[in-house]
Amino acid sequence: MGVFVFLPLVLPLTAWPMARLAEQHLHPRAATRLLTWVAAVMAACSTLCLGLVMVVGTAQLPGNPLPDGWSDPEVREAVPYDEVVGKAAIPALFAVLVVCGRTLWRHGRVRRTAHRALGGLPATEVVVLPDDVPYAYALPGGLRGRVVVTTALLSCLEPAERRALFAHERAHLAARHHRFLLAVQLAARANPFLRPLRTAVSYTAERWADEEAARTVGSRRTVARAIGKAALVSRGTPVPTLAGFASPGPVPRRVTALLGPAPLVRNWPSVFTTVGLAAWGAAAGTAVSAMSSANSAVTMFFILNAATPL
């Protein structure tokens, strides 16, 4: 197994160039899907390898519940520097499980609280709340989800801009953007090296909804104007895994993109471009991460199986 067990922990660094270039040069839909899959696979591989290293570290602790054969010298030699890294992996994996569990719990709590707050209102797709605090967000759940917006925000927008707002939020619900946002949020919690991908997906998901809103309304300038106005007064969303019309982030970049031409629709960039090279580099890093973790898991299985007394 050797050093291959440690590769998935650092291979997310290969995705950093793609995270920046994809949000600039790829269609937001393609960038969101690509970056989310890369982040999810790399996070799963790094967590698996962290667990494999933890097994060796746990075997070194006195009174551990593992079979005695797992602490034999032959098993310890399967992972280099097991005396230090193996034991350090125990609190590291525990921390990963805690922060990921907390993220899931908070996401579920916010969604449940929001649905309970809307329980007494008519079951319509759009819910307008009489609130002096301006905000709007897409609340997933049920068949189609619901768009939540306050009267304070609507009062700041013209009729055409309101249509852009509703089209934007409906795009979030239709494309299930909350799943992409939650996936990259968990990936960044599992491996801090994946935080640039989380930031990039937060931006590309909003850009994806911007483009859908522009296509629905028929005016890119109207959507840009609505985003700018909403960003000046809105407080964003109650949790990062919920998508909102004026979520915190690079709003000026979104407005600038909408004032320019529509992005080209392509699912994979050419290898002869800068973003293409970055995408292929990240794909290679993801493939190596998956193969390294699979190789380490299979090797560890055979080693521990041979060391387990009958």
C-alpha positions in Angstrom: 0.0 0.0 0.0 2.8 2.4 0.9 2.5 6.1 0.2 -0.5 5.5 -2.1 -2.8 5.7 0.9 -1.8 9.3 1.4 -2.3 10.5 -2.2 -6.0 11.1 -2.0 -5.5 13.4 0.9 -3.5 15.9 -1.2 -4.7 15.2 -4.8 -7.5 17.8 -4.4 -4.8 20.4 -5.0 -4.9 19.3 -8.7 -8.4 20.7 -8.9 -7.6 24.2 -7.8 -6.7 25.6 -11.3 -9.9 24.1 -12.8 -12.1 25.6 -10.0 -11.1 29.1 -11.1 -11.0 28.5 -14.8 -14.2 26.6 -15.0 -16.3 29.3 -13.4 -14.8 31.8 -15.9 -14.9 29.8 -19.2 -17.4 27.0 -18.9 -21.2 27.3 -19.1 -22.4 27.6 -15.4 -24.4 24.4 -15.7 -21.4 22.3 -16.9 -19.1 23.9 -14.4 -21.5 23.2 -11.5 -21.9 19.6 -12.4 -18.2 19.0 -13.1 -16.9 20.7 -10.0 -19.4 19.0 -7.8 -18.6 15.5 -9.0 -14.8 16.1 -8.7 -15.3 17.4 -5.1 -17.6 14.5 -4.1 -15.3 11.8 -5.5 -12.1 13.3 -4.0 -13.7 13.9 -0.6 -15.0 10.3 -0.5 -11.5 8.9 -1.5 -9.7 11.0 1.0 -12.1 10.0 3.8 -11.7 6.4 2.9 -7.9 6.5 3.0 -8.1 8.4 6.3 -10.2 5.6 7.7 -7.6 3.0 6.4 -4.8 4.8 8.1 -6.9 5.1 11.3 -7.3 1.3 11.4 -3.5 1.0 11.7 -3.4 3.7 14.3 -6.2 2.2 16.3 -4.3 -1.1 16.3 -1.5 0.5 18.2 -3.6 1.7 21.1 -3.5 -0.5 24.3 -6.8 -2.2 25.0 -8.2 -1.6 21.5 -11.1 -3.9 20.4 -9.3 -5.0 17.2 -7.8 -8.5 16.7 -4.3 -8.8 18.1 -3.0 -9.8 14.7 -3.8 -6.4 13.3 -1.0 -4.8 15.5 1.7 -7.2 14.2 4.8 -5.6 12.7 3.9 -6.9 9.2 0.6 -5.0 9.4 2.2 -1.8 10.8 4.7 -1.8 7.9 1.8 -1.6 5.4 1.5 2.1 6.1 4.6 4.2 6.4 5.1 6.3 9.5 2.2 4.5 11.2 3.4 5.4 14.7 2.6 9.1 14.0 0.2 9.3 11.2 -1.8 6.3 12.2 -2.6 7.7 15.6 -3.1 11.2 14.3 -5.7 9.9 11.8 -8.0 8.9 14.7 -8.9 12.4 15.8 -8.8 13.7 12.2 -11.4 11.2 11.1 -13.5 11.9 14.2 -13.4 15.6 13.4 -14.4 14.9 9.7 -17.4 12.9 10.9 -18.4 15.5 13.5 -18.3 18.5 11.1 -20.0 16.7 8.3 -22.7 15.5 10.7 -23.2 19.0 12.0 -23.5 20.4 8.5 -26.2 17.8 7.6 -28.0 18.4 10.9 -28.0 22.2 10.4 -29.2 21.9 6.9 -32.1 19.6 7.9 -32.9 21.8 10.9 -33.2 25.0 8.8 -35.3 23.2 6.2 -37.7 21.8 8.9 -38.0 25.1 10.6 -38.7 26.9 7.4 -41.4 24.4 6.4 -43.0 24.6 9.8 -43.1 28.4 9.6 -44.9 28.1 6.3 -47.2 25.4 7.4 -50.2 27.6 8.0 -50.0 29.3 4.6 -51.6 28.3 1.4 -49.7 25.5 -0.4 -48.6 27.7 -3.3 -45.3 27.6 -5.2 -44.5 31.3 -4.3 -44.8 32.4 -0.7 -44.8 36.2 0.0 -44.1 37.0 3.6 -45.1 40.4 5.2 -41.6 41.1 6.5 -39.6 44.3 6.8 -36.4 42.2 6.2 -35.6 41.9 2.5 -34.6 38.4 1.4 -35.6 35.6 -1.0 -34.6 32.0 -1.3 -35.6 28.7 -2.8 -36.9 26.2 -0.2 -36.7 22.6 -1.5 -39.2 20.0 -0.4 -42.3 18.3 -1.7 -42.9 17.9 -5.4 -41.5 21.2 -6.6 -40.4 23.2 -3.6 -41.4 26.7 -2.8 -40.0 30.2 -3.5 -39.9 32.4 -0.3 -39.7 36.2 -0.7 -40.6 39.1 1.5 -42.7 42.2 0.7 -39.6 44.3 1.7 -37.6 42.8 -1.2 -40.5 43.0 -3.7 -41.0 46.6 -2.9 -37.5 47.3 -4.1 -38.0 45.8 -7.6 -39.9 46.7 -10.7 -42.4 44.3 -12.1 -40.0 43.0 -14.7 -37.3 42.5 -12.1 -39.8 40.6 -9.9 -40.3 38.2 -12.8 -36.6 37.8 -13.0 -36.4 37.1 -9.3 -39.1 34.4 -9.5 -37.5 32.8 -12.6 -34.2 32.7 -10.8 -35.6 30.9 -7.7 -37.6 28.5 -9.8 -34.4 27.6 -11.7 -32.8 26.8 -8.4 -35.6 24.4 -7.5 -35.9 22.8 -11.0 -32.2 22.0 -11.1 -32.0 20.9 -7.5 -29.1 23.3 -6.8 -29.4 22.7 -3.1 -28.0 19.2 -3.7 -24.9 20.5 -5.5 -24.4 23.1 -2.7 -24.8 20.5 0.0 -22.4 18.1 -1.7 -19.6 20.6 -2.0 -20.2 21.8 1.5 -19.7 18.3 2.8 -16.7 17.8 0.6 -15.0 20.9 1.9 -15.7 19.8 5.4 -14.2 16.4 4.7 -11.0 17.8 3.1 -10.1 21.5 3.5 -8.2 21.4 0.2 -11.6 21.3 -1.5 -12.8 24.7 -0.3 -12.0 26.4 -3.6 -14.4 24.0 -5.3 -17.1 24.8 -2.8 -16.6 28.6 -3.4 -16.7 28.0 -7.2 -19.8 25.9 -7.1 -21.6 28.5 -4.9 -20.9 31.0 -7.7 -21.6 28.8 -10.7 -24.9 27.6 -9.3 -26.1 31.2 -9.0 -24.8 31.9 -12.5 -26.7 28.9 -13.8 -29.9 30.3 -12.3 -29.1 33.7 -13.6 -28.8 32.4 -17.2 -32.1 30.4 -16.8 -33.8 33.6 -15.5 -32.4 35.6 -18.4 -33.7 33.0 -20.9 -37.1 33.0 -19.3 -37.5 36.8 -18.9 -35.9 37.5 -22.3 -33.6 40.2 -21.0 -30.2 39.7 -19.5 -30.0 43.4 -18.5 -33.3 43.1 -16.5 -31.9 40.1 -14.5 -28.6 42.0 -13.9 -30.5 45.0 -12.6 -32.6 42.9 -10.3 -29.6 41.1 -8.9 -27.8 44.4 -8.2 -30.8 46.0 -6.5 -31.4 42.8 -4.4 -27.8 42.6 -3.4 -27.9 46.1 -1.9 -30.6 45.3 0.6 -30.8 41.5 0.9 -29.3 39.5 3.8 -28.9 36.3 1.8 -30.1 32.9 2.9 -30.3 31.2 6.3 -27.9 28.4 5.5 -25.2 28.1 2.7 -26.8 25.0 1.2 -29.9 26.9 0.3 -29.8 29.0 -2.9 -30.9 32.6 -2.9 -31.3 35.4 -5.4 -28.8 37.7 -3.7 -26.6 35.2 -1.9 -23.3 36.6 -0.5 -20.6 36.3 -3.1 -19.2 38.0 -6.2 -22.4 39.8 -7.2 -20.5 42.3 -9.4 -19.1 39.4 -11.5 -22.6 38.0 -11.9 -23.9 41.3 -13.1 -20.9 41.8 -15.4 -21.5 38.3 -16.9 -25.1 39.1 -17.5 -24.3 42.4 -19.3 -22.1 40.4 -21.7 -23.0 37.7 -24.2 -24.6 34.5 -23.2 -22.0 31.7 -22.4 -21.5 28.9 -24.9 -23.2 25.6 -24.1 -20.6 22.9 -23.9 -20.2 20.0 -21.5 -16.4 19.5 -21.8 -13.8 22.0 -22.9 -11.3 21.4 -25.6 -7.9 20.0 -24.4 -6.2 22.7 -26.5 -7.4 25.4 -24.2 -6.3 26.5 -20.7 -9.5 25.5 -19.1 -9.3 22.2 -21.0 -5.9 21.4 -19.6 -7.0 22.3 -16.1 -10.1 20.1 -16.5 -8.1 17.2 -17.8 -5.6 17.7 -14.9 -8.4 17.6 -12.4 -9.9 14.6 -14.0 -6.5 12.8 -13.9 -6.2 13.8 -10.2 -9.6 12.4 -9.5 -8.9 9.2 -11.3 -5.6 8.7 -9.5 -7.3 9.5 -6.2 -10.0 6.8 -6.9 -7.4 4.2 -8.0 -5.2 5.0 -5.0 -8.0 4.6 -2.5 -9.3 1.5 -4.1 -5.8 0.0 -4.2 -5.2 0.9 -0.6 -8.6 -0.5 0.5 -8.1 -3.8 -1.3 -4.5 -4.2 0.0 -5.6 -3.4 3.5 -8.4 -5.9 3.3 -6.1 -8.8 2.3 -3.5 -7.8 4.9 -5.9 -7.6 7.7 -7.7 -10.7 6.5 -4.4 -12.6 6.6 -3.6 -11.2 10.0 -7.0 -12.0 11.6 -6.8 -15.2 13.7 -9.3 -17.9 12.8 
